[in-house]
Amino acid sequence: MSVVAAGLATVVLAGCGVDGKIGNYDKVSVWPDADSRGQSPVADLTTLTPVTVECYTPGSTDANGFGYGATYKISYDGGSGYIDASTSIMSDDGAVSPERVPKC
């Protein structure tokens, strides 16, 4: 693969997200917003559910020490939302990590 083709593949990957499957053995809650405080999940995903990881949101803490943890913005068959960034997601190229997806 040429350097140009490799660069183009990286650009396409960043624009479309990273396809993978949930690797956790328990249910994974999907939230409507990165800050899930006071919200109800919009879905629960299970092991091997296909997802596309679109981007990564670092956690946030306010001056009082309250906040939320890091999340991935995902899409899946039936919807989209945010999941905890500690969720195990496996792609064809290995485990998904914040370094592999753009920041939201």
N, C-alpha and C positions, 0 to 999 in steps of 0.2 A: 504494500500500500504506500502510495506517495505521501509526502508531507502535506501537500495540498488536500488530498483525499482524507487524510487523518484529521486535519483541521476542520474540514467540512463536516465530517462525521461528528466531531465534538460540538460544532455549532448546532447541527440538527438535533443532537441528543439534548442539548441545553434548552432548545426551543420546545421540544415535545415532552420532556420529562423522562424519567427512568421507569421502565416497566418492570414489575416484580410481583412477588407473592408474599402475603403475610406469613411470617415464620413462627409467630407466637402460638402456643398451644391453648391459650385461653382466649376469650373474646377481646376484641380491640374496639373501643368506643370511638366513633367518629363524631366530632363536634362541629357546630356551624361556624365557629370562629376560633382563631388561635388562642384567645383568652376564654377558656371554658367556664370561668367562675359564673355561677348563677344560671347556667344553661343546662339544657337536657341534651343527651346525645341524639343525633339524627339517625344513627344506625349503629349496629354492632357487627363487625367483621370477624370471620373465623379463620382458622389455619388454611393456608393455600388460596385464600381469596385473591384474585388478580387485582392489582392496583397500579396506577401510574403516579409516581411521586413527582409533583410539579415544582415544588420549591421548599425551602427550609426557613423557619422563623425561629430565631433565638428567643429564649425566655426573656421575661421582663419583670422587674421588681420596682415597686414605687418607693417613695421616701419612707414609708412605714414598714417596709419589708414584705409587703404582700405582692403577689404576682402570680405568674404562671410559668411553666417549664417550656422548653423548646418543643416545637411541633414541625411536622411535615404537612404541607398542603397536598392532598391526594384527590384523585378521581377514581371511581370504580363503577362497575355496572350498576346503575341505579342512582348515582349521585356523586357528590364530592363533599369535602370538608377537611378537617384537620385531625391528625392523630398524634399521639405522644411520640417524640423523636427517639425514644428508647425502644420503640416497636421494632422487632426484627423483620426486615424486608429483604428478601433474597431476589436478585436479578440474575440474568445469564452471566453477568460479569462479576458476581459476588455480592456481598452484603452492601446495601445502600447506606451511605453515610452523608453527613452534611456537606462534606467536601465534593461529593458527586452531583449535587444539585444546586441550582442557583438560590441565592437568598431572596425571599419574597419581598 
